[in-house]
């Protein structure tokens, strides 16, 4: 059994037993080199789904999304947050495009769950993954915001490790103090600096984050 889904490039048959859709299928055909799925570390997906839920509630409040679809999307988000649908996120960690495909994979799973909730079947006829779930969200914004959200709970564990990394970089800064290289900055001339100075910058960055 399959269903037909459409996007700007055309249409494809999608197996009807999956909740992801056409854009996820397209990426699956051209990725997979690492053999590790993004969902192996589910924090990013959880954060994305929380943001989709918040966006649906906000869009309902301002009248951009009707109440029926908004409630179906928030219901679907709650289902995904249980972890029951983690197998519907098959994409490999190594991809191009700034994880646009991860964003769309999340949109499709939420959209198909919401559509099924409203109509009894998966598809795009009542809840569309881009029009209603994504609703103008830029991957460049939402993925980076999700990264911040999923890192925050881990800061207590991360800070001591950043201190160790800073110490390691500082040692390399001393080791490479006499290695001259060219430094490039956007729209400025190249200037000489040492590799040690560069590693010193890495060390300082880590200490600021910790």
C-alpha positions as CSV (number, residue, x, y, z in Angstrom):
1,X,0.0,0.0,0.0
2,X,1.2,3.5,-0.8
3,X,0.1,7.1,-1.1
4,X,1.0,9.9,-3.5
5,X,2.7,13.0,-2.1
6,X,3.7,16.1,-4.0
7,X,6.4,18.7,-3.6
8,X,7.9,21.4,-5.8
9,X,9.9,18.8,-7.8
10,X,6.9,16.5,-8.6
11,X,5.3,13.6,-6.9
12,X,6.3,10.2,-5.5
13,X,4.7,7.1,-4.1
14,X,5.3,6.9,-0.3
15,X,4.8,3.6,1.6
16,X,1.6,4.1,3.6
17,X,3.0,2.5,6.7
18,X,5.4,5.4,7.3
19,X,4.7,8.8,8.7
20,X,7.6,10.6,6.9
21,X,7.0,11.8,3.4
22,X,8.3,12.7,0.0
23,X,11.1,15.1,1.0
24,X,12.5,12.6,3.5
25,X,12.4,9.9,0.8
26,X,14.3,12.1,-1.6
27,X,17.1,12.7,0.9
28,X,17.2,9.0,1.9
29,X,18.1,8.3,-1.8
30,X,21.3,10.5,-1.7
31,X,22.6,10.2,1.9
32,X,23.6,7.5,4.3
33,X,27.4,7.6,4.0
34,X,28.0,7.7,7.8
35,X,25.5,5.0,8.7
36,X,24.4,6.8,11.9
37,X,21.0,8.4,12.2
38,X,20.5,11.9,13.6
39,X,17.8,10.4,15.9
40,X,20.5,8.3,17.6
41,X,20.8,11.4,19.8
42,X,17.2,12.5,20.0
43,X,17.6,15.8,21.7
44,X,17.6,17.8,18.5
45,X,14.3,16.2,17.3
46,X,12.7,16.7,20.7
47,X,13.6,20.4,20.7
48,X,12.3,20.8,17.1
49,X,9.0,19.2,18.0
50,X,8.6,21.4,21.1
51,X,9.2,24.4,18.8
52,X,6.6,23.1,16.3
53,X,4.1,22.8,19.0
54,X,4.8,26.3,20.4
55,X,4.6,27.7,16.8
56,X,1.2,26.0,16.2
57,X,-0.2,27.5,19.5
58,X,1.2,30.9,18.6
59,X,-0.1,30.8,15.0
60,X,-3.6,29.8,16.3
61,X,-3.5,32.7,18.8
62,X,-2.8,35.3,16.1
63,X,-5.3,33.7,13.7
64,X,-2.7,32.4,11.1
65,X,-3.7,28.8,11.8
66,X,-7.3,27.6,12.3
67,X,-8.1,26.0,15.7
68,X,-8.8,22.5,14.2
69,X,-5.5,22.2,12.5
70,X,-3.6,23.8,15.4
71,X,-5.0,21.3,17.9
72,X,-4.3,18.4,15.6
73,X,-0.7,19.5,15.2
74,X,-0.2,20.0,18.9
75,X,-1.7,16.6,19.5
76,X,0.7,15.1,17.0
77,X,3.7,16.9,18.6
78,X,2.8,15.4,22.0
79,X,2.7,11.9,20.4
80,X,6.1,12.4,18.8
81,X,7.6,13.6,22.1
82,X,6.8,10.3,23.7
83,X,9.5,8.7,21.5
84,X,7.1,6.2,20.0
85,X,7.8,7.5,16.5
86,X,11.6,7.7,16.6
87,X,11.8,5.1,13.9
88,X,10.2,7.7,11.5
89,X,13.3,9.8,11.5
90,X,15.6,7.7,9.3
91,X,18.0,10.4,8.0
92,X,21.8,10.1,8.2
93,X,23.9,12.6,10.2
94,X,26.0,13.5,7.2
95,X,23.9,15.7,4.9
96,X,24.1,18.9,3.0
97,X,21.7,21.8,3.3
98,X,22.0,22.8,6.9
99,X,19.7,20.1,8.1
100,X,16.7,21.4,6.0
101,X,15.9,17.8,5.4
102,X,15.8,17.1,9.2
103,X,13.4,20.0,9.6
104,X,11.2,18.7,6.8
105,X,11.3,15.1,8.2
106,X,10.0,16.5,11.5
107,X,7.3,18.5,9.6
108,X,6.2,15.5,7.6
109,X,5.9,13.1,10.6
110,X,3.9,15.7,12.6
111,X,1.8,16.5,9.5
112,X,0.9,13.0,8.7
113,X,0.1,12.2,12.3
114,X,-2.1,15.3,12.4
115,X,-3.7,14.5,9.1
116,X,-4.5,10.9,10.2
117,X,-5.9,12.3,13.4
118,X,-8.3,14.5,11.5
119,X,-9.2,12.3,8.6
120,X,-8.3,8.7,9.4
121,X,-5.5,8.6,6.8
122,X,-2.0,10.0,6.2
123,X,-1.5,12.6,3.5
124,X,-1.4,16.3,2.8
125,X,-5.1,17.0,2.2
126,X,-5.9,18.5,5.6
127,X,-2.6,19.2,7.3
128,X,0.3,20.0,5.0
129,X,3.9,19.6,6.4
130,X,5.1,22.9,4.9
131,X,2.0,25.0,4.8
132,X,0.7,24.3,8.2
133,X,3.4,22.6,10.4
134,X,6.4,24.6,9.1
135,X,4.4,27.7,8.3
136,X,7.2,29.9,7.1
137,X,9.9,28.7,9.6
138,X,13.4,29.0,8.2
139,X,15.7,26.0,8.8
140,X,18.5,28.5,9.4
141,X,16.5,29.8,12.4
142,X,14.7,26.8,13.8
143,X,17.6,24.2,13.7
144,X,20.1,26.6,15.4
145,X,17.4,27.5,18.0
146,X,16.7,23.8,18.6
147,X,20.5,23.2,19.0
148,X,20.5,25.8,21.8
149,X,17.5,24.2,23.4
150,X,19.0,20.7,23.4
151,X,22.4,21.8,24.6
152,X,21.0,23.8,27.6
153,X,20.0,20.7,29.7
154,X,23.5,19.3,29.2
155,X,25.5,22.4,30.3
156,X,26.2,21.1,33.8
157,X,28.0,18.0,32.3
158,X,29.5,20.0,29.4
159,X,31.2,22.8,31.3
160,X,33.8,20.6,33.0
161,X,34.6,18.9,29.7
162,X,35.0,22.3,28.1
163,X,37.5,23.2,30.8
164,X,39.6,20.1,29.9
165,X,39.4,21.0,26.2
166,X,40.5,24.5,26.9
167,X,43.5,23.2,28.8
168,X,44.4,20.9,25.8
169,X,44.1,23.8,23.4
170,X,46.3,26.0,25.7
171,X,49.0,23.3,25.6
172,X,48.9,23.3,21.8
173,X,49.1,27.1,21.8
174,X,52.5,26.8,23.5
175,X,53.6,23.9,21.4
176,X,52.8,25.7,18.1
177,X,53.9,29.2,19.3
178,X,56.7,29.4,16.6
179,X,54.6,28.0,13.7
180,X,53.8,30.9,11.3
181,X,50.7,30.8,9.1
182,X,48.5,33.1,7.1
183,X,45.2,34.2,8.7
184,X,42.3,35.1,6.5
185,X,39.3,37.2,7.6
186,X,36.4,38.1,5.4
187,X,36.9,41.3,3.3
188,X,40.3,42.0,4.9
189,X,43.8,41.4,3.8
190,X,45.6,38.3,5.0
191,X,47.8,38.8,8.0
192,X,50.5,36.6,9.5
193,X,49.9,34.9,12.9
194,X,51.1,31.8,14.6
195,X,49.3,28.5,14.9
196,X,49.8,28.9,18.6
197,X,47.8,32.2,18.6
198,X,45.0,30.4,16.7
199,X,44.9,27.5,19.3
200,X,45.0,30.2,22.0
201,X,41.8,31.6,20.5
202,X,40.2,28.1,20.6
203,X,41.2,27.8,24.3
204,X,39.7,31.2,25.2
205,X,36.5,30.4,23.3
206,X,36.0,27.2,25.3
207,X,36.6,29.0,28.6
208,X,34.0,31.7,27.7
209,X,31.5,29.0,27.0
210,X,32.2,27.1,30.2
